[in-house]
Amino acid sequence: MTETHLHLVSDATGETVQSVARACLIQFDDVELSEHIWTLVRNERQLDEVIRGIEAHPGFVLFTMVDPDMRTKLQSACRRLRLPCVAVLQPVMAALSGYLKTEEHAQPGRQHTLDAEYYERISAMDYAMAHDDGQATWNLEEADVVLVGVSRTSKTPTCVYLANRGIKAANIPIVMGVDLPEDLFQLKKPLIVGLTNDTRKLLQVRRNRLRMLNDGSESEYVDPQAVRDEVNFAKRLFTEQGWPVIDISRRSIEETAAAIIQLRQSRAEQGL
């Protein structure tokens, strides 16, 4: 297979252009690309370095740059090299500018400005870390979301993802024979969500976890009947408490978080 190059160019952290590239490439089978990621490209010298890199490894160019002169220079270089060069944000920005009847700010990385929203995300991240795996249950009322589920139902990574959206999330593990904290059943403000998983998939995840830890023991943690009992107990608990349930067996962390955000929005619309 011929080596194919993909250049991702950004005047900020590159998160947007990389996310767009991943979302597009997942739709193509049997594609192998050599990625070249160029971030914080904000002056002529840095752009010249990018262009030299593209000349050395010709390929598809995808970029997010707000400075019109920088955009023009990159596009001109790609035309000279006869390479495709696609702006990720510009069509959307132009359409929004026309609709809103106002001009855009040509300020790189403006979405990462240290504003109140940024500090909310930091606060939410601190909260998620301090309230991971059943810690600090005494102030769960401060949470926006509390996730409850058996081991290996993606509680922690989902909390971290939500925190990055500014949502304070805590998680409580369900362990057979161990009482859940009483405070959990007294909560008024937080949205409590039960996470569950298909028993077979949960067993596979747990076995993979033990394999990574070089633990070959056959404990109840990976005993099929014990795991089945755990999952059934969790489902009964969620039903008894009237908590919404999300089955993560066919969801990515991002999809689980999106479902939780949607539940929060519906709850807010109902005035709950």
N, C-alpha and C positions, 0 to 999 in steps of 0.2 A: 504494500500500500504506500502511495506517495505521501510524504509528510506534508500536512496542511497546516498553515499558520493562521492564528487568530490574534489580532492586536486589539486589546481593550484599553482605551485611552481616556483618562479622566483628569479634570482639574481639581478633584476633591479626593475622597477616600477610595473611589472606584466601586463602592457597594452597589450603586444603581446599575452601572453598565455590566458588572459581573452577574447580577441577578437576572437582568434581561437576557444576557447570553445563555445562562444556564436554563432559563425557562424556554428559550427557543431551541437550544441544542437537544434537549430531552425528547423533542418530537422527531428526531432523526435517528435511525438505527445504523449501526456499524460505521460511525463517524469518529475518527481519531484526530484530534487537533492538538497542536502545540501552542499553548496559550502564552502570550506575552502581555503582562499587565503593567501598564504605565500609569502611576497615580501622582497626584499633586503637581500636575504639569501646568505651571502658571506663568511661565515667562518664555521668551524666545529661545534662550539657551537650552532649556529643558525640552522644548518642542523640537528643536533641531536634533537633539539626541534621539527622540522618538522617531523622527523621520529617518535618521540613519539606521535605526533598528528595523524599521519597516523595509528599507532598501535592502538590508542584509538578509531579511527573512520575509519576502513578499507574501502577503496574505490578506484576508478579509479584515477590514478596520471598522471597529464599532467604538463610538466615542460619546462622551458627555462633557461638553465645554461651553461655558456661557459667554466667554469673550468672543465677539464676532470676528475680530482680527485673527485670533488664534484658530478659530474654526476655519476661516478662509484659507489660511496658510496650510493647515493640515489637508483640507480638501483639494487644494491646488497640487500639493505634493502627490496625493493619491491619484489624481487625474493624470499627472505626468508619468506615474508608474503604472497606469492603467489597472488600478486596484479599486475594488468596491470600498466605499467609505460612507458609513451610515451614521447619522446623528440620532441618538436615542430620544433626547428630550425636545429638540428644537421644533418638530411638528406640533407637539402638544403645547409647548410654550407659545408658539405663534397663534395657535387656535384660541388659547385662553386669553392672550393679549387682545385679540380681536373681539372676543366675546365680552371681556371685562372693560373694554375701552380704556385700557391703561398700559403703560410700558413696563416691561419686565426689568428687574434689577440684574445687571450683569455681574453678579458677585459670587465667585466660586465658593462652594462649601457652605452656602448660607443655611442649609438645613441642619448643619452641625453647630450653629451658633450657640454659645453658652447662655441660653435664655432659661426662663422658668421651666419650660418643658424639659429641657436637658437635665436640670437638677431634680425634677420629678422622677425621671428615669433612673438617675443615680440613687435616689432615695428608695425607689421601688426595688432596685437590684440589692441594696443593702438589706431591705426587709426580707426579700426572698431567701438570701443567704442565712439570715438570722433565724428564719422560720422554716428551714428545710427539714424534712423527715421528722416532723413532730416536735421540733424544738420551740421553746418560748411560747407555749400555748396560752400563757396568761394574758397576752394582748392581741389575740386573734381578731377581736372586734375592729381593730384598725385595718385589717386586710380588706381588699376589694373582692378577692376571690380566695376560697379555700378548696384545695383539691384533696379528695380522699380516695384511696385505692390500695390494693394489695401491692406487694413488692414487684417492681419491673413493669409498671404501667405508665412509665414516662412522666411521673409527677414532677420530678426536679427539673428536667430540661424544659418542660412546658411552663413551669413557674418562671424560669430564667427568660424564656422567650416573651412571656407576658410582661415581665419587669422591663424588658427593653422597649416595651410599648407604654411604659409609665404606669402599669397596673401592679399594685401590691398584691402578691400572691404567696400564700403559705400552702404547705402540703402535710397531710397526716397519713401515715401508713396504717393499713389494717393488718394486724398480726394476730393470728389465732391464739387465744388464751391470754391476750393482753387487752385490758379495757381501753377503749378510746377515751381521750380526755373529756371530762364532763363539760368543760367550757364549750366544746364543739357544738353541743346540743342546745346551748343557750344563745347562740349568735343571732343577731338581728340584721346588721348591716351587710356583711359579706355574702356574696353568692357562693353557695356550697355546691360543688359539682363532684359526682362520683365518676371515677375512671375505671373502666373494666377492659378485659382482653379475652379473646378466645382462649380456652384452656390449652389447646394444643400449641398455639403460638406462644403462649406464656411459658409453657414448659420448655419450648425451644430456646426462648430468650434467656431463661434462667440457666439452662444447661450451657449455653454459650458463655454466659457470665462466669460460671464456675470454671469453665475451660480456660478462660482468659486469666483467671486467678490461680490456675494450676491446682484446682481443688477437685479431686476425683471422688469425693464422698457422695454417697447416695442418701442424703438426708430428706426430711419431709419437704424441704425447699423445692426438690425436683421429683417428689413422689406424685405420680399422676392422680391418685385418689385424694391426697392431701391438697393438691393444687385445685382440684375440682371443688373440694369442700370450701376452700378459701374464696374462690370465685362466686360460688353459690351464696355463701354467707354475705359477701359484699353486695351482691345484687339484692338480697332480701333487705339488708340494712338501707340501701338507697331507696327502695320502694317504701319501706316503713316510714322513713323520714321525709319522703316526698322530694328528694333531691334529684335534679336532672342528671341523667347518665349519658356519658359519651363512651362508645366502644372504640378503642384506639386500634383495634386489630388491623384495620385497613386504612388508617390515617397516619400521615406524617405528623411530626410535632407542630409544624406550621398550621396544618389543617385542624388539629385538635384545638390549638390556640384560637384560630379563627372562629371555630364553633363556640368557644367560651365567650369570646368578645361579642358574638351575635346574641348569646343568651343574656349577657349583661345589658346589651342595648334593648332587647325585648323587655327585660325587667324594668329598665329605666322608663321605657315608654308606657308601661303599665303603672308607673308610679310606685313601684315596690322598693 
